[in-house]
Amino acid sequence: MSVNDKIVTDFVNNGISFVTTVPCKQLGGVIEKVEAHPDIYHIPSNKEDEGMGLCAGAYMGGKRPAIIMQNTAIGVTINTLVTLTQYYRMPLPMLISYRGELGEPVACQAEMAVHTKGLLNQLNIPTYHFHEESDVEELDKILAYTFMCNKPVAILTDASFWKGY
């Protein structure tokens, strides 16, 4: 089973039926699988904070949501994460491409990588970093944890996990 298939299977097995995404080259394969899955309602978002608002609405409507996004937008989402998602104790798995590490071809991506983990830590958001393809085996437990605790959780997936930029 491919990494993309495993991610979508774990989403469905954990009752995730609403996913919003913001385009990202690294996440393109999993976004295609989400879009094609009959048990997932997929809504593309223009911005990550908008996507979090959509996820909040889906959650209040009885759905289990997830967002797929880049780490470069963590700064844009801080207010939404704190005043909506965390304040109302909404579970939100965030599958995040961790751009900006060694080998990154886009300079502005590297700057946000320096701050991503620190910002998530400051917000007390549990963060898991997938480096190797085998790390995806932990996703099922991470998703179960997210919904058990009613809190956002960040799953950072770097270039080595996705086999390059």
DSSP file (Angstrom, degrees, kcal/mol; ACC not computed):
  #  RESIDUE AA STRUCTURE BP1 BP2  ACC     N-H-->O    O-->H-N    N-H-->O    O-->H-N    TCO  KAPPA ALPHA  PHI   PSI    X-CA   Y-CA   Z-CA
    1    1 A M              0   0    0      0, 0.0     2,-0.0     0, 0.0     0, 0.0   0.000 360.0 360.0 360.0 134.6    0.0    0.0    0.0
    2    2 A S     >  -     0   0    0      1,-0.1     4,-2.5     4,-0.0     5,-0.2  -0.292 360.0-111.3 -72.1 161.6    1.4    3.4   -0.9
    3    3 A V  H  > S+     0   0    0      1,-0.2     4,-2.5     2,-0.2     5,-0.2   0.913 120.1  52.4 -58.1 -43.9    1.9    6.1    1.7
    4    4 A N  H  > S+     0   0    0      1,-0.2     4,-2.0     2,-0.2    -1,-0.2   0.910 110.5  46.7 -61.2 -42.9   -1.0    8.1    0.1
    5    5 A D  H  > S+     0   0    0      2,-0.2     4,-2.7     1,-0.2    -1,-0.2   0.898 111.3  52.3 -65.1 -40.4   -3.3    5.1    0.3
    6    6 A K  H  X S+     0   0    0     -4,-2.5     4,-2.6     2,-0.2     5,-0.2   0.912 108.7  50.5 -63.2 -43.2   -2.3    4.4    3.9
    7    7 A I  H  X S+     0   0    0     -4,-2.5     4,-2.3     2,-0.2    -1,-0.2   0.943 113.9  43.6 -60.6 -48.4   -3.0    8.0    5.0
    8    8 A V  H  X S+     0   0    0     -4,-2.0     4,-2.5     2,-0.2    -2,-0.2   0.893 112.8  52.5 -67.1 -39.3   -6.5    8.0    3.4
    9    9 A T  H  X S+     0   0    0     -4,-2.7     4,-2.9     1,-0.2    -1,-0.2   0.925 110.6  47.7 -60.7 -44.5   -7.3    4.6    4.7
   10   10 A D  H  X S+     0   0    0     -4,-2.6     4,-1.3     2,-0.2     6,-0.2   0.882 109.7  53.8 -65.6 -37.5   -6.4    5.7    8.3
   11   11 A F  H ><>S+     0   0    0     -4,-2.3     5,-2.6    -5,-0.2     3,-0.6   0.969 113.3  42.0 -56.8 -53.1   -8.5    8.8    7.8
   12   12 A V  H ><5S+     0   0    0     -4,-2.5     3,-1.9     1,-0.2    -2,-0.2   0.903 111.1  55.3 -64.3 -42.5  -11.5    6.7    6.9
   13   13 A N  H 3<5S+     0   0    0     -4,-2.9    -1,-0.2     1,-0.3    -2,-0.2   0.741 108.3  50.6 -63.3 -22.2  -10.9    4.1    9.6
   14   14 A N  T <<5S-     0   0    0     -4,-1.3    -1,-0.3    -3,-0.6    -2,-0.2   0.185 123.0-104.9-100.3  15.1  -10.9    7.0   12.1
   15   15 A G  T < 5 +     0   0    0     -3,-1.9    49,-0.6     1,-0.3     2,-0.6   0.589  63.9 156.6  78.6  11.3  -14.2    8.4   10.9
   16   16 A I  E   < +a   64   0A   0     -5,-2.6    -1,-0.3    -6,-0.2    -2,-0.1  -0.600   1.9 158.4 -73.1 118.3  -12.7   11.4    9.1
   17   17 A S  E     +     0   0A   0     47,-1.7    24,-3.0    -2,-0.6     2,-0.4   0.365  56.4  58.3-123.0   0.8  -15.4   12.2    6.5
   18   18 A F  E     +ab  65  41A   0     46,-1.5    48,-1.3    22,-0.2     2,-0.4  -0.984  58.6 172.0-135.5 123.4  -14.5   15.9    5.8
   19   19 A V  E     -ab  66  42A   0     22,-2.4    24,-2.2    -2,-0.4     2,-0.4  -0.997  11.5-167.3-133.6 132.1  -11.1   17.1    4.5
   20   20 A T  E     -ab  67  43A   0     46,-2.0    48,-2.2    -2,-0.4     2,-0.3  -0.918  13.9-168.2-114.3 147.8  -10.1   20.5    3.3
   21   21 A T  E     -ab  68  44A   0     22,-1.0    24,-3.4    -2,-0.4    48,-0.2  -0.955  20.9-152.9-137.3 150.5   -6.8   21.0    1.5
   22   22 A V        -     0   0    0     46,-2.0    24,-0.1    -2,-0.3     9,-0.0  -0.990  47.7 -94.6-118.0 133.5   -4.5   23.8    0.4
   23   23 A P        +     0   0    0      0, 0.0     2,-0.3     0, 0.0    47,-0.1  -0.096  52.3 161.0 -55.0 141.0   -2.4   23.0   -2.7
   24   24 A C     >  -     0   0    0      1,-0.1     4,-0.6    45,-0.1     7,-0.2  -0.910  39.7-137.2-159.2 131.6    1.1   21.7   -2.2
   25   25 A K  T >4 S+     0   0    0     -2,-0.3     3,-1.0     1,-0.2     4,-0.3   0.913 106.6  49.6 -58.0 -45.0    3.3   19.8   -4.6
   26   26 A Q  T 34 S+     0   0    0      1,-0.2     3,-0.4     2,-0.1     4,-0.2   0.864 115.4  43.3 -63.7 -35.3    4.5   17.3   -1.8
   27   27 A L  T 3> S+     0   0    0      1,-0.2     4,-2.5     2,-0.1    -1,-0.2   0.398  83.8 103.8 -90.9   2.5    0.9   16.6   -0.7
   28   28 A G  H <X S+     0   0    0     -3,-1.0     4,-2.2    -4,-0.6    -1,-0.2   0.853  77.6  51.6 -55.5 -41.2   -0.5   16.3   -4.2
   29   29 A G  H  > S+     0   0    0     -3,-0.4     4,-1.8    -4,-0.3    -1,-0.2   0.915 112.6  43.6 -65.4 -44.2   -0.7   12.5   -4.2
   30   30 A V  H  > S+     0   0    0     -4,-0.2     4,-2.5     2,-0.2    -1,-0.2   0.864 111.4  55.2 -70.6 -34.2   -2.6   12.3   -1.0
   31   31 A I  H  X S+     0   0    0     -4,-2.5     4,-2.6     2,-0.2    -2,-0.2   0.911 107.1  50.7 -63.2 -40.9   -4.9   15.2   -2.0
   32   32 A E  H  X S+     0   0    0     -4,-2.2     4,-1.7    -5,-0.2    -1,-0.2   0.905 110.9  48.7 -61.0 -41.6   -5.7   13.2   -5.2
   33   33 A K  H  X S+     0   0    0     -4,-1.8     4,-1.1     2,-0.2    -2,-0.2   0.895 111.4  49.6 -66.6 -40.2   -6.6   10.2   -3.1
   34   34 A V  H >< S+     0   0    0     -4,-2.5     3,-0.8     1,-0.2     6,-0.2   0.941 110.6  50.4 -61.4 -47.5   -8.7   12.2   -0.7
   35   35 A E  H 3< S+     0   0    0     -4,-2.6    -1,-0.2     1,-0.2    -2,-0.2   0.850 113.2  46.2 -59.4 -36.1  -10.6   13.8   -3.7
   36   36 A A  H 3< S+     0   0    0     -4,-1.7    -1,-0.2    -5,-0.2    -2,-0.2   0.629  86.8 103.8 -84.4 -14.5  -11.3   10.3   -5.2
   37   37 A H    X<  -     0   0    0     -4,-1.1     3,-1.3    -3,-0.8     5,-0.1  -0.547  61.8-149.7 -78.3 127.5  -12.4    8.6   -2.0
   38   38 A P  T 3  S+     0   0    0      0, 0.0    -1,-0.1     0, 0.0    -4,-0.0   0.699  93.9  54.8 -69.4 -18.5  -16.2    8.1   -1.9
   39   39 A D  T 3  S+     0   0    0    -23,-0.0     2,-0.5     2,-0.0    -2,-0.1   0.421  97.3  75.8 -95.1   1.9  -16.4    8.3    1.9
   40   40 A I    <   -     0   0    0     -3,-1.3     2,-0.7    -6,-0.2   -22,-0.2  -0.956  67.6-148.3-119.3 128.4  -14.6   11.7    2.2
   41   41 A Y  E     -b   18   0A   0    -24,-3.0   -22,-2.4    -2,-0.5     2,-0.5  -0.849  24.5-161.1 -90.2 115.9  -16.2   15.1    1.4
   42   42 A H  E     +b   19   0A   0     -2,-0.7   -22,-0.2   -24,-0.2   -24,-0.0  -0.874  16.3 177.5-107.9 127.2  -13.3   17.2    0.0
   43   43 A I  E     -b   20   0A   0    -24,-2.2   -22,-1.0    -2,-0.5     2,-0.1  -0.967  22.8-140.1-125.7 113.5  -13.4   21.0   -0.1
   44   44 A P  E     -b   21   0A   0      0, 0.0     2,-0.3     0, 0.0   -22,-0.2  -0.456  20.4-147.2 -66.9 145.2  -10.3   22.8   -1.4
   45   45 A S        -     0   0    0    -24,-3.4     3,-0.1     1,-0.1     4,-0.0  -0.839  17.2-144.9-113.4 152.3   -9.5   26.0    0.6
   46   46 A N  S    S+     0   0    0     -2,-0.3     2,-0.3     1,-0.2    -1,-0.1   0.836  89.6  14.7 -77.9 -36.0   -7.9   29.2   -0.6
   47   47 A K  S  > S-     0   0    0      1,-0.1     4,-2.0   -26,-0.0    -1,-0.2  -0.957  75.4-118.9-140.2 155.4   -6.1   29.7    2.7
   48   48 A E  H  > S+     0   0    0     -2,-0.3     4,-2.1     1,-0.2     5,-0.2   0.878 112.9  51.4 -65.3 -40.4   -5.3   27.5    5.7
   49   49 A D  H  > S+     0   0    0      1,-0.2     4,-1.6     2,-0.2    -1,-0.2   0.870 109.2  52.0 -67.4 -33.4   -7.2   29.6    8.2
   50   50 A E  H  > S+     0   0    0      2,-0.2     4,-2.1     1,-0.2    -1,-0.2   0.912 108.2  52.5 -62.7 -42.8  -10.2   29.5    6.0
   51   51 A G  H  X S+     0   0    0     -4,-2.0     4,-2.4     1,-0.2    -2,-0.2   0.870 105.7  53.3 -61.3 -38.3   -9.8   25.7    5.9
   52   52 A M  H  X S+     0   0    0     -4,-2.1     4,-2.2     2,-0.2    -1,-0.2   0.868 107.1  52.1 -66.5 -35.1   -9.8   25.6    9.7
   53   53 A G  H  X S+     0   0    0     -4,-1.6     4,-2.2     2,-0.2    -2,-0.2   0.898 109.2  49.7 -64.3 -40.8  -13.0   27.5    9.7
   54   54 A L  H  X S+     0   0    0     -4,-2.1     4,-2.4     1,-0.2    -2,-0.2   0.909 110.2  50.6 -63.0 -41.5  -14.5   24.9    7.3
   55   55 A C  H  X S+     0   0    0     -4,-2.4     4,-2.7     2,-0.2    -2,-0.2   0.891 108.3  52.6 -63.7 -39.4  -13.3   22.1    9.6
   56   56 A A  H  X S+     0   0    0     -4,-2.2     4,-2.6     2,-0.2    -1,-0.2   0.920 110.3  47.9 -62.5 -43.5  -14.9   23.8   12.6
   57   57 A G  H  X S+     0   0    0     -4,-2.2     4,-1.3     2,-0.2    -2,-0.2   0.906 111.7  49.8 -63.2 -41.5  -18.2   24.0   10.8
   58   58 A A  H  <>S+     0   0    0     -4,-2.4     5,-2.8     2,-0.2    -2,-0.2   0.917 111.3  49.4 -62.5 -42.9  -17.9   20.4    9.7
   59   59 A Y  H ><5S+     0   0    0     -4,-2.7     3,-1.9     1,-0.2    -2,-0.2   0.926 110.1  49.7 -63.0 -45.0  -17.1   19.3   13.3
   60   60 A M  H 3<5S+     0   0    0     -4,-2.6    -1,-0.2     1,-0.3    -2,-0.2   0.764 107.7  57.0 -65.6 -22.9  -20.1   21.3   14.7
   61   61 A G  T 3<5S-     0   0    0     -4,-1.3    -1,-0.3    -5,-0.2    -2,-0.2   0.308 129.2 -95.9 -89.3   8.2  -22.2   19.6   12.0
   62   62 A G  T < 5S+     0   0    0     -3,-1.9     2,-0.2     1,-0.3    -3,-0.2   0.541  84.3 123.7  94.8   8.0  -21.2   16.1   13.3
   63   63 A K      < -     0   0    0     -5,-2.8    -1,-0.3    -6,-0.2   -47,-0.1  -0.651  61.3-126.2 -98.4 157.0  -18.4   15.3   11.0
   64   64 A R  E     -a   16   0A   0    -49,-0.6   -47,-1.7    -2,-0.2   -46,-1.5  -0.919  39.0-163.7 -98.7 115.1  -14.8   14.4   11.8
   65   65 A P  E     -a   18   0A   0      0, 0.0     2,-0.3     0, 0.0   -46,-0.2  -0.480  17.6-175.9 -99.5 167.4  -12.6   16.8    9.9
   66   66 A A  E     -a   19   0A   0    -48,-1.3   -46,-2.0    26,-0.2     2,-0.4  -0.965  13.3-145.4-150.6 155.4   -8.9   17.0    8.9
   67   67 A I  E     -ac  20  94A   0     26,-2.3    28,-2.5    -2,-0.3     2,-0.5  -0.976   2.2-158.2-124.9 141.8   -6.8   19.7    7.1
   68   68 A I  E     +ac  21  95A   0    -48,-2.2   -46,-2.0    -2,-0.4     2,-0.3  -0.983  36.9 133.2-118.7 122.9   -3.9   19.1    4.7
   69   69 A M  E     - c   0  96A   0     26,-2.4    28,-2.4    -2,-0.5     2,-0.3  -0.901  51.7 -88.3-157.3 176.2   -1.6   22.1    4.3
   70   70 A Q  E >   - c   0  97A   0     -2,-0.3     3,-1.2    26,-0.3    28,-0.2  -0.694  30.4-125.7 -95.7 153.1    2.0   23.4    4.2
   71   71 A N  G >  S+     0   0    0     26,-2.5     3,-2.1    -2,-0.3     4,-0.3   0.740 101.1  79.2 -67.2 -22.3    3.9   24.5    7.3
   72   72 A T  G 3  S+     0   0    0      1,-0.3    -1,-0.2    25,-0.3     3,-0.2   0.650  91.1  53.6 -63.7 -12.2    4.5   27.9    5.7
   73   73 A A  G <> S+     0   0    0     -3,-1.2     4,-1.2     1,-0.2     3,-0.5   0.337  73.8 102.2-103.0   6.3    1.0   28.9    6.7
   74   74 A I  H X> S+     0   0    0     -3,-2.1     4,-0.7     1,-0.2     3,-0.7   0.909  80.4  55.6 -55.3 -42.4    1.3   28.1   10.4
   75   75 A G  H >4 S+     0   0    0     -4,-0.3     3,-0.6     1,-0.2     4,-0.3   0.867 105.5  51.4 -58.5 -37.5    1.7   31.8   11.2
   76   76 A V  H 34 S+     0   0    0     -3,-0.5     4,-0.3     1,-0.2    -1,-0.2   0.764 110.4  50.1 -69.3 -26.0   -1.5   32.7    9.4
   77   77 A T  H <X S+     0   0    0     -4,-1.2     4,-3.0    -3,-0.7     5,-0.2   0.505  79.0  96.8 -94.7  -5.1   -3.5   30.0   11.4
   78   78 A I  H <X S+     0   0    0     -4,-0.7     4,-2.4    -3,-0.6     5,-0.3   0.913  86.1  46.2 -56.5 -49.6   -2.4   30.9   14.9
   79   79 A N  H  > S+     0   0    0     -4,-0.3     4,-2.9    -3,-0.2     5,-0.4   0.922 115.4  46.8 -60.1 -44.4   -5.5   33.1   15.7
   80   80 A T  H  >>S+     0   0    0     -4,-0.3     5,-1.9     1,-0.2     4,-1.5   0.914 112.0  50.7 -64.3 -43.0   -7.9   30.5   14.3
   81   81 A L  I  <>S+     0   0    0     -4,-3.0     5,-3.3     3,-0.2     6,-0.3   0.916 119.2  36.4 -60.1 -43.5   -6.1   27.6   16.1
   82   82 A V  I  <>S+     0   0    0     -4,-2.4     5,-1.2    -5,-0.2    -2,-0.2   0.948 123.5  36.7 -78.1 -50.1   -6.3   29.4   19.5
   83   83 A T  I  <5S+     0   0    0     -4,-2.9    -3,-0.2    -5,-0.3    -2,-0.2   0.624 134.0  16.7 -86.0 -12.0   -9.6   31.2   19.4
   84   84 A L  I  X5S+     0   0    0     -4,-1.5     4,-2.0    -5,-0.4     6,-0.2   0.675 128.2  35.1-118.9 -67.4  -11.7   28.6   17.6
   85   85 A T  I  4XS+     0   0    0     -5,-1.9     5,-3.0     1,-0.2    -3,-0.2   0.943 128.3  31.8 -62.8 -52.1  -10.1   25.2   17.5
   86   86 A Q  I >4<S+     0   0    0     -5,-3.3     3,-1.5    -6,-0.2    -1,-0.2   0.919 117.0  55.0 -74.2 -42.9   -8.5   25.1   20.9
   87   87 A Y  T 34<S+     0   0    0     -5,-1.2    -2,-0.2    -6,-0.3    -1,-0.2   0.900 116.1  38.1 -57.8 -41.7  -11.0   27.3   22.7
   88   88 A Y  T 3<5S-     0   0    0     -4,-2.0    -1,-0.3     2,-0.1    -2,-0.2   0.285 111.8-120.3 -94.9  10.6  -13.9   25.0   21.7
   89   89 A R  T < 5 +     0   0    0     -3,-1.5    -3,-0.2     1,-0.2    -4,-0.1   0.924  49.5 170.1  52.9  53.5  -11.8   21.8   22.1
   90   90 A M      < -     0   0    0     -5,-3.0     2,-0.3    -6,-0.2    -1,-0.2  -0.833  33.2-128.4 -96.5 127.2  -12.2   20.7   18.5
   91   91 A P        +     0   0    0      0, 0.0    56,-0.1     0, 0.0    55,-0.1  -0.555  33.7 173.1 -71.0 135.9  -10.1   17.8   17.3
   92   92 A L  E     - d   0 152A   0     59,-1.0    61,-2.0    -2,-0.3     2,-0.4  -0.753  21.7-155.5-149.3  99.2   -8.2   18.7   14.2
   93   93 A P  E     - d   0 153A   0      0, 0.0   -26,-2.3     0, 0.0     2,-0.6  -0.611  15.0-161.6 -69.4 128.7   -5.6   16.4   12.6
   94   94 A M  E     -cd  67 154A   0     59,-2.8    61,-3.0    -2,-0.4     2,-0.7  -0.930   6.8-162.4-117.0 106.2   -3.4   18.7   10.5
   95   95 A L  E     -cd  68 155A   0    -28,-2.5   -26,-2.4    -2,-0.6     2,-0.5  -0.808  23.8-174.8 -87.1 114.6   -1.3   16.8    7.9
   96   96 A I  E     -cd  69 156A   0     59,-3.0    61,-3.1    -2,-0.7     2,-0.5  -0.938  28.8-135.6-124.3 126.2    1.4   19.3    7.1
   97   97 A S  E     -cd  70 157A   0    -28,-2.4   -26,-2.5    -2,-0.5     2,-1.3  -0.694  24.1-141.2 -75.5 127.0    4.2   19.3    4.5
   98   98 A Y        -     0   0    0     59,-2.5    61,-0.5    -2,-0.5     3,-0.4  -0.708  29.4-178.6 -95.7  86.9    7.3   20.5    6.4
   99   99 A R        +     0   0    0     -2,-1.3    59,-0.0     1,-0.2    66,-0.0  -0.474  48.2  53.1 -84.4 153.8    8.9   22.6    3.8
  100  100 A G  S    S+     0   0    0      1,-0.2    -1,-0.2    -2,-0.2     3,-0.1   0.501  71.7 119.5 106.6   5.9   12.2   24.4    4.3
  101  101 A E  S >  S-     0   0    0     -3,-0.4     3,-2.3     1,-0.2    -1,-0.2  -0.181  76.9 -38.4 -89.7-170.7   14.7   21.8    5.4
  102  102 A L  T 3  S+     0   0    0      1,-0.3    -1,-0.2    -2,-0.1    57,-0.1  -0.189 131.7  23.4 -51.3 132.7   17.9   20.7    3.7
  103  103 A G  T 3  S+     0   0    0      1,-0.3    -1,-0.3    -3,-0.1    62,-0.1   0.324  82.0 150.4  92.4  -7.1   17.5   20.5   -0.1
  104  104 A E    <   -     0   0    0     -3,-2.3    -1,-0.3     1,-0.1     6,-0.1  -0.396  32.8-161.1 -60.7 126.8   14.6   23.0   -0.1
  105  105 A P  S    S+     0   0    0      0, 0.0     2,-0.6     0, 0.0    -1,-0.1   0.594  71.0  73.4 -86.9  -9.9   14.7   24.9   -3.5
  106  106 A V    >>  -     0   0    0      1,-0.1     3,-1.1     2,-0.0     4,-0.9  -0.916  68.5-154.2-112.4 114.5   12.5   27.9   -2.4
  107  107 A A  H >> S+     0   0    0     -2,-0.6     4,-1.0     1,-0.3     3,-0.7   0.850  90.6  56.3 -57.7 -42.5   14.3   30.3    0.0
  108  108 A C  H 3> S+     0   0    0      1,-0.2     4,-1.1     2,-0.2    -1,-0.3   0.781 100.6  60.7 -65.8 -24.1   11.2   31.7    1.7
  109  109 A Q  H <> S+     0   0    0     -3,-1.1     4,-1.5     1,-0.2    -1,-0.2   0.870  97.7  59.2 -66.6 -36.1   10.2   28.2    2.7
  110  110 A A  H <X S+     0   0    0     -4,-0.9     4,-1.0    -3,-0.7    -1,-0.2   0.856  99.4  56.6 -63.9 -35.7   13.4   27.8    4.7
  111  111 A E  H >X S+     0   0    0     -4,-1.0     4,-0.5     1,-0.2     3,-0.5   0.909 107.0  47.1 -65.0 -41.8   12.6   30.8    6.9
  112  112 A M  H >X S+     0   0    0     -4,-1.1     4,-1.8     1,-0.2     3,-1.0   0.823 101.9  65.1 -71.3 -29.1    9.3   29.4    8.1
  113  113 A A  H 3X S+     0   0    0     -4,-1.5     4,-0.5     1,-0.3    -1,-0.2   0.847  95.2  60.0 -60.2 -32.2   10.8   26.0    8.8
  114  114 A V  H << S+     0   0    0     -4,-1.0    -1,-0.3    -3,-0.5     4,-0.2   0.808 115.7  32.9 -63.6 -29.5   13.0   27.6   11.5
  115  115 A H  H <X S+     0   0    0     -3,-1.0     4,-2.6    -4,-0.5     5,-0.3   0.629  93.7  89.0-103.7 -17.4    9.8   28.7   13.4
  116  116 A T  H  X S+     0   0    0     -4,-1.8     4,-2.3     1,-0.2     5,-0.2   0.916  92.9  39.3 -54.5 -57.3    7.3   25.9   12.7
  117  117 A K  H  X S+     0   0    0     -4,-0.5     4,-2.5     1,-0.2    -1,-0.2   0.876 115.7  53.2 -65.1 -36.9    8.0   23.6   15.6
  118  118 A G  H  > S+     0   0    0     -4,-0.2     4,-2.6     2,-0.2    -1,-0.2   0.911 109.9  47.7 -63.6 -42.6    8.5   26.4   18.0
  119  119 A L  H  X S+     0   0    0     -4,-2.6     4,-1.6     2,-0.2    -2,-0.2   0.928 113.1  47.5 -64.6 -45.1    5.1   28.0   17.2
  120  120 A L  H  <>S+     0   0    0     -4,-2.3     5,-2.5    -5,-0.3    -2,-0.2   0.900 113.1  49.4 -62.9 -39.7    3.3   24.6   17.5
  121  121 A N  H ><5S+     0   0    0     -4,-2.5     3,-1.7     1,-0.2    -2,-0.2   0.917 107.7  53.6 -63.9 -43.9    5.1   24.0   20.8
  122  122 A Q  H 3<5S+     0   0    0     -4,-2.6    -1,-0.2     1,-0.3    -2,-0.2   0.827 109.2  49.5 -60.4 -32.1    4.1   27.5   22.1
  123  123 A L  T 3<5S-     0   0    0     -4,-1.6    -1,-0.3    -5,-0.1    -2,-0.2   0.413 113.4-121.3 -86.0   1.3    0.5   26.7   21.2
  124  124 A N  T < 5 +     0   0    0     -3,-1.7    -3,-0.2     1,-0.2    -2,-0.1   0.865  58.3 154.5  58.7  38.7    0.7   23.3   23.1
  125  125 A I      < -     0   0    0     -5,-2.5    -1,-0.2    -6,-0.1    28,-0.2  -0.875  48.9-119.4 -98.0 118.3   -0.2   21.4   19.9
  126  126 A P        -     0   0    0      0, 0.0    28,-2.8     0, 0.0     2,-0.4  -0.329  35.6-161.0 -56.2 134.6    1.2   17.8   20.0
  127  127 A T  E     -e  154   0A   0     26,-0.2     2,-0.4    28,-0.1    28,-0.2  -0.978  15.2-171.8-129.6 131.6    3.5   17.5   17.0
  128  128 A Y  E     -e  155   0A   0     26,-2.7    28,-3.3    -2,-0.4     2,-0.6  -0.966  12.3-150.8-121.4 138.1    4.8   14.4   15.2
  129  129 A H  E     -e  156   0A   0     -2,-0.4     2,-0.7    26,-0.2    28,-0.2  -0.935   3.4-156.7-117.0 115.5    7.4   14.5   12.5
  130  130 A F  E     +e  157   0A   0     26,-3.8    28,-1.9    -2,-0.6    31,-0.4  -0.818  27.4 154.4 -93.2 116.7    7.5   11.9    9.8
  131  131 A H        +     0   0    0     -2,-0.7     2,-0.3    26,-0.2    -1,-0.2   0.756  62.3  46.7-104.0 -42.0   10.9   11.5    8.2
  132  132 A E  S >  S-     0   0    0      1,-0.1     3,-1.8    30,-0.1     4,-0.4  -0.730  83.2-118.7-107.2 151.7   10.7    7.9    6.9
  133  133 A E  G >  S+     0   0    0     -2,-0.3     3,-1.5     1,-0.3     4,-0.2   0.845 113.7  62.2 -55.7 -34.7    8.0    6.2    4.9
  134  134 A S  G >  S+     0   0    0      1,-0.3     3,-1.9     2,-0.2    -1,-0.3   0.700  83.8  78.1 -67.1 -18.7    7.6    3.7    7.8
  135  135 A D  G X  S+     0   0    0     -3,-1.8     3,-2.1     1,-0.3     4,-0.3   0.759  75.8  76.1 -61.5 -23.3    6.6    6.6   10.1
  136  136 A V  G X  S+     0   0    0     -3,-1.5     3,-1.5    -4,-0.4     4,-0.4   0.711  75.7  77.6 -62.4 -18.6    3.1    6.5    8.5
  137  137 A E  G <  S+     0   0    0     -3,-1.9     4,-0.3     1,-0.3    -1,-0.3   0.720  89.9  56.2 -63.4 -19.1    2.4    3.4   10.6
  138  138 A E  G <> S+     0   0    0     -3,-2.1     4,-2.1     1,-0.2     3,-0.3   0.582  82.0  89.3 -85.9 -11.0    1.9    5.7   13.6
  139  139 A L  H <> S+     0   0    0     -3,-1.5     4,-2.8    -4,-0.3     5,-0.2   0.883  80.7  56.4 -58.2 -43.1   -0.8    7.8   11.9
  140  140 A D  H  > S+     0   0    0     -4,-0.4     4,-2.2    -3,-0.3    -1,-0.2   0.915 111.0  44.3 -56.1 -45.4   -3.7    5.6   13.0
  141  141 A K  H  > S+     0   0    0     -3,-0.3     4,-2.3    -4,-0.3    -1,-0.2   0.875 112.2  52.8 -67.6 -37.7   -2.7    6.0   16.7
  142  142 A I  H  X S+     0   0    0     -4,-2.1     4,-2.2     2,-0.2    -2,-0.2   0.914 110.2  47.7 -64.4 -42.6   -2.2    9.8   16.2
  143  143 A L  H  X S+     0   0    0     -4,-2.8     4,-1.9     2,-0.2     5,-0.2   0.923 111.3  49.9 -65.1 -44.1   -5.6   10.2   14.7
  144  144 A A  H  X S+     0   0    0     -4,-2.2     4,-1.9    -5,-0.2    -1,-0.2   0.903 110.9  51.0 -60.1 -40.7   -7.3    8.2   17.5
  145  145 A Y  H  X S+     0   0    0     -4,-2.3     4,-2.6     2,-0.2     5,-0.2   0.909 106.3  55.0 -61.5 -44.3   -5.4   10.3   20.0
  146  146 A T  H  X>S+     0   0    0     -4,-2.2     5,-1.4     1,-0.2     4,-1.2   0.918 113.2  40.3 -56.6 -47.3   -6.6   13.6   18.3
  147  147 A F  H  <5S+     0   0    0     -4,-1.9    -1,-0.2     2,-0.2    -2,-0.2   0.787 114.0  53.4 -78.2 -26.8  -10.3   12.6   18.6
  148  148 A M  H  <5S+     0   0    0     -4,-1.9    -2,-0.2    -5,-0.2    -1,-0.2   0.903 117.6  36.8 -69.2 -41.4   -9.9   11.1   22.1
  149  149 A C  H  <5S-     0   0    0     -4,-2.6    -2,-0.2    -5,-0.2    -1,-0.2   0.605  99.6-133.6 -87.3 -13.8   -8.3   14.4   23.4
  150  150 A N  T  <5 +     0   0    0     -4,-1.2    -3,-0.2    -5,-0.2    -4,-0.1   0.970  65.0 115.1  54.6  56.5  -10.4   16.8   21.4
  151  151 A K  S   <S-     0   0    0     -5,-1.4   -59,-1.0    -6,-0.1    -1,-0.2  -0.987  71.7 -94.5-148.4 157.6   -7.4   18.9   20.3
  152  152 A P  E     -d   92   0A   0      0, 0.0     2,-0.4     0, 0.0   -63,-0.0  -0.452  37.3-166.9 -70.2 147.7   -5.5   19.8   17.2
  153  153 A V  E     -d   93   0A   0    -61,-2.0   -59,-2.8   -28,-0.2     2,-0.5  -0.999  10.6-142.4-137.0 135.9   -2.5   17.6   16.4
  154  154 A A  E     -de  94 127A   0    -28,-2.8   -26,-2.7    -2,-0.4     2,-0.6  -0.867   9.3-168.8-103.0 129.2    0.2   18.4   13.8
  155  155 A I  E     -de  95 128A   0    -61,-3.0   -59,-3.0    -2,-0.5     2,-0.4  -0.929  13.7-159.0-114.4 103.2    1.7   15.7   11.6
  156  156 A L  E     -de  96 129A   0    -28,-3.3   -26,-3.8    -2,-0.6     2,-0.5  -0.706   6.2-168.7 -86.0 128.4    4.8   17.2    9.9
  157  157 A T  E     -de  97 130A   0    -61,-3.1   -59,-2.5    -2,-0.4   -26,-0.2  -0.957  10.4-160.0-120.9 112.7    5.9   15.3    6.8
  158  158 A D     >  -     0   0    0    -28,-1.9     4,-1.7    -2,-0.5     3,-0.5  -0.231  34.9 -92.6 -91.1 179.7    9.2   16.4    5.4
  159  159 A A  T  4>S+     0   0    0    -61,-0.5     5,-3.6     1,-0.3     4,-0.5   0.838 123.3  56.4 -61.6 -35.8   10.9   16.0    2.0
  160  160 A S  T >45S+     0   0    0      3,-0.2     3,-0.6     1,-0.2    -1,-0.3   0.872 105.6  52.3 -65.8 -34.3   12.6   12.7    2.9
  161  161 A F  T 345S+     0   0    0     -3,-0.5    -1,-0.2   -31,-0.4    -2,-0.2   0.905 115.0  41.0 -63.2 -41.9    9.1   11.2    3.8
  162  162 A W  T 3<5S-     0   0    0     -4,-1.7    -1,-0.2     2,-0.0    -2,-0.2   0.377 119.7-110.4 -89.8   4.2    7.8   12.3    0.4
  163  163 A K  T < 5S-     0   0    0     -3,-0.6    -3,-0.2    -4,-0.5     2,-0.1   0.872  75.2 -35.8  69.6  40.1   11.0   11.2   -1.4
  164  164 A G      <       0   0    0     -5,-3.6    -2,-0.0     1,-0.1   -61,-0.0  -0.364 360.0 360.0 112.4 173.8   12.2   14.7   -2.3
  165  165 A Y              0   0    0    -62,-0.1    -1,-0.1    -2,-0.1  -139,-0.1   0.422 360.0 360.0 -89.9 360.0   11.1   18.1   -3.4
